[in-house]
């Protein structure tokens, strides 16, 4: 029987779409479920500020009466304008090992793009860089992270068979954290503080809210990440959305801020305990008791691994040793809190500046992921 593609339109359809991968991979030791409630908010035009400049459609694939795949088709007009492309993105792409299924889903994405004047299709990509992106092509026997995609080895094989090529790639490292910062890091950090009049700022959640620090962080991220592949600048509404969603629950002990002598934010690092085990226990469902597993991992029974979510340094302060200042501040706290390892999440292969940071740690490059693209 041929594959049937259904456009997602109802609340029930969206719940089926959001839960598909969590159910397909249930019991897989390396897959980290996404939080279903977060995904549903991302797909909701009334809740996701990215719909101010994005169009999207969502599809489910059925064969022999069984649900066998899903995909989202997205046109990010802001990113297309910034990078001078006419690209439709595919994201949230999961499917059984059947080439007819993957082909039908990608054909639906291409048709969506063509109807809007697009000439290329690429993915996996989300609405913005803060959504999961990049198909895993190496590291299938390693536990994924909360922020990134896990997929079976047959996924990239399907992409190649369907005529897609590598557009760009990311690498991920696992770091062994030292018990204390090296003397080299300490020396550089002290020199940077003296030379540029910098200071590490400790903040409480109350101060973050009172001083509008969340907005400062994401504006810094805009300045730092704007040159990276496919990035689209976050709008004020998006920034407010991310501040409300994340900064209220993070552990301030795992964040680091660097200011200049005038109190301007010039560097920030956002890190969290690994949520992998907690999400596997609750399979991405916050209720009835999933929230308990997540809170326990964040505050009370932390794992030995943390995720380096974001590290940003204002462009005019890059290559001046500011990263050492951030790492000295964080490493001392990591050791006190019992963390032994860190996951870097995805670093663009071309971003040698960020990768150079890991040379001073015992590290392993243990995952690779690609963006696949094709003309349509």
N, C-alpha and C positions, 0 to 999 in steps of 0.2 A: 504494500500500500504506500502511496506517496505521502510526503510530509505535508501537513497542514499548518499554515502560519496564522495565528490569531493575534489581532491587535488588542493590547491591554486597554480597557476602558473603565471597568468597574472597580470598586474597592476590593471586592473578592479577587478579581484578576490580579490586582497589584499585590495583594498578600501572597497569592500563589507565586507570582514573579519574584518577590522579595525572599521567599523561603526556599526557592528551588535549589540553589547551590548548597545551602545548609543541609537539606535533606539528602541530596545526591552524595555528598561527601561525609555524611554522618558516620562516625566510627573511624574515619581516616585519621591516623595519628599525626599528620602534618598539616592538615587543613585547620585554619582558625575561622570559625563562623563569624559572619558580620552580624552587627546588632540590627535585628529586623526593624525595630522602631526607627532607628536612624535612617535606614534605607528608605522606608516608607516616607519619611519627611523629605528626603532628598528627591524622591520622585514626585512630590506634591507641588504643583505650580503655586499654590497659595503659601507654601512654607519655605521653598528654596529660592533665595534671591537670584540665583543664577538664571532663572527663567526670564529675568529682565532682558537678557541678551542671548539666550539660548532657545532653540526649538528642540523638541524631543518626541519620540514615539517609542513604545515598548512592545515587544513581540514575544509570544510563547509558541513553541513548536510542539506539534502532536503527531504521533505515528502509531497506527494500529490502536487508536484510542488512548494511548499513553502519553503523558507529558515527557518530552525528551530534550528540551532545550529552551533557552531564553536569550534575549539580546536587547540592548537599548541602542537606538539610533539618535545621535545628538549633533546638532549644528551649533557651534559656539561662534556667533558672529563677531564678537569682540576679538577672540583669538585669531580668527581668520583674517580680520582686518589688520591686526597687529603684525601678523606673519606673512601677509599677502598671499594667502592660499584660499582655495575653495574646497574645503575638506569637511566631510561628514565623518563623525567619530562613531565607533562601535564600543560599547562598554557593557559591563555586567553580562559577559558572554560565557555561557556554560552550556555544555551539550554532552550527550552520550557519544560513544565512539562509533559514529555512523556519519560518513562523509555527506550523505544526502541531507542530514539534519543541519550540519554546520554550513553547508552550501546554501540551503534554503534560508537560514537566518541571515547570513551575510548578504544574500540577494535582496532581502527585505530592507536591510540597511542601505544598500546601494540605490535601490529604487526610491527610498525616502530622500537620499541626498540628491539624486538626479532631478527629482521633482522640485528641488529648491536651488538648482543651478550649480550644484557641487560637481567637481571633476575628479576628486580623489576620496578614498575611504581609508581610515587609519584607526588603529586601536591595539589593545584595549585602552581606552581613555574615558574619563568621566566628563562631567560638566566643567570642572576645574582641576588644578593640580592637587586639590585636597580630597579628591575622590580616588578610589583605587585605579591604578594604571600599570600597564606593562605586563605582558604574558611571560610566565616563568618558562625559561628554556634550559635552566641548569639549577640543581639544588632541590630536586623533588623529594629527597630523603631528609630534608631539614624542616623543622617547624616554621610555619609562616609567622607573620606578625599581624597585629590588629589592623594596620593601615594598608596592607598590601594583598595582592592576589595570590592564591595558590591554585594550581591547575594540574591536571594529569599530563604525563609526557606526550600523549597523543594530540593534545591541542596544537602545538606548533607544527606537528607533522601534517595536520589537516590544512593549516594555513599555507604551507609550502605547496601541497598538492593543489590547492585552489588558486595558485598563482600569486600569492602575496610575498613580499620581500621585506627584509629588515629595513626599517626606517631610522631607528635609533635604539640605543640600549642603555640599560642601567646595571650597576653592580651593587652587591650588598656584602657587608663585612660583619663578622662576629669578632668583637674585641674582648680580650681578657683585661680586666681593669686592675691596675696596680694598687697596692695598699696605700700608696701615697704618691703625689705628683713627683716627677723626676726633678732633679736639681736644674736641669736645662729648662724645663717648663717654668719653674719658680723664678729663675734668673730672668727669663724673657718677660714674664708677667710683671715683675717689679720694674724692669726697664721701661716697659710700655706705660705703666701707670705714671712713672716719673716724667717720661718724655712728653706724653700727650695730656697729662693731667686727668687721667681716667680713674674711675672708681667702680667697684662692684657694689650694686645696690641690692639690699635685702628688702623684700616687700611682703606685706601681708595681703590677704584677699581684700580687706577693707581699703587698703591704700591703692590697690589695683583699680578698684571701682571708683574711689574718690578722685583719683588723678587721671582717669581715662586711660590707664596704662594698656588695657587690652587693645584699644584702637592704635596706640603707639606701636605695639608689637607687630600687628598685622600690616601697618603702613611700612614698617621696616622690612617685613617679608616681601612686600610689593617691590620695594627698592632693590632688594637683594636678589630676588628670584626672577625679575622681569626679563632677564637675558636667557633664561633656561627654556628648553624645548617646549613649545606649545603653551607657554604660560599666558594667562590673561589676567590683567590687573583686577584685584578685588575691589568691588564697589563699596561705598560706605555702608550700604544695606547688608552686603555680604559680611563685611567686617563685624558689624554689630551682631549678626547672626552667629558667627563663629565665637565671638566673645561670650555671648549668652550660653552657647552650647558647651563650651569646653573650659573656660577659665574659672567657672564656678566650682568645678569638681577636681581640678588638678591639685597635687600636693606642692605647695610653694617651695618646699625643701628641694625639689627637683628642677626648679627653674633658676636661671641665672640671667641677670641684667647688668649691662655695663653702660655707664653714662659718662659724658664729658664734663668739664668743669662748669658748664652752664646748665647741667641737668638734662641735656638732650640724650635720648636713647641711641646708642651707636652699635650695640650688639645684644642679642638675646638667644637663649637656648631653652627649648621646651622639651623635657624628657619625662617619661612616665614608666612605672613598673610594667613589665610585660603582662598583657591581658590574655595571652594565648591560652593558658590552662583554664582560666576562669571562663572564657568564652566557650571553650570546648565542653566544659561541664554543663553550661546552661544552653548550649547550641544556639546562641545568639538571641535568646528570649529573656527579656528582663523580668517577666512575671510568670509564675508567682514568686520565684526565689532567685532568679538570675542576678538581680541587682545586688544581692548579698555576696555572691561570689566575686563580683567586680569590686565592690567596696573593700572586701577583705584583702584582695590582692593589692589594692592601692594604698591601704593604710595600716592594716593589722598583721597580716601574714604575707609579707611581700615575697615574691619569687626572687631567685638570685640573679635574674636577668632584667635589664631595662631596655626600653626603646628610645633611641635618639630621634625624636620626631622632627624637630626643626632646629637648625642652628643658622642664624643670620647675622652678618656683619655689614654695616653700611658700606657701600662701595668705596668711599673715600678713605676708609680705615682698613680695607682689605690688604693683605700682604704686609701688615705692620706688627704682627705678633699678638693681635687682640684675641685670637683663638686660644692662645696659651693662658691668657687671663681668665677666660671662661672655663677652660678645662681644670685649672688649678682650683678654682672656686668649687666646681662640681665634684671633682675626684675626692676631695676631702669629705664631702657629704655622702657620696656613694659608699665609701668604706665604712663610715659610721652607721649607715643604714643596712649594711650587709650585702650590697650588690657586688657580684663578682664578674659579670659579663654584660656586654651591651650589643644591641643590634643597631646598625647604622641606618636601617631602612634603605631606600633606593638612592644611589648617587649616579647621576649621568656619567656614562663612560668618558665623555669629553670634559667633565668637571674635575680637572686635576687638582684644583685648589683644595676642594673639600677632601678628596681622597688622600692628599698629602698629610692631612691631619692624623690619619691612622698609622702613618709610618712609625710614629713614636710609641705605638702600643704593640703588644703581641696580638697579631690579627690574622684572620683567615678570610679570603674572598670565597664565600660559600654559596652564593646565588647569583644568577644572571637573569635578566628579563628583557624582552624586546617589545618594541612597537612594530606591528606589521602594517604594510600599506600596499595600495594597488590603485591604478587608474580605473575610473568607471565610465 
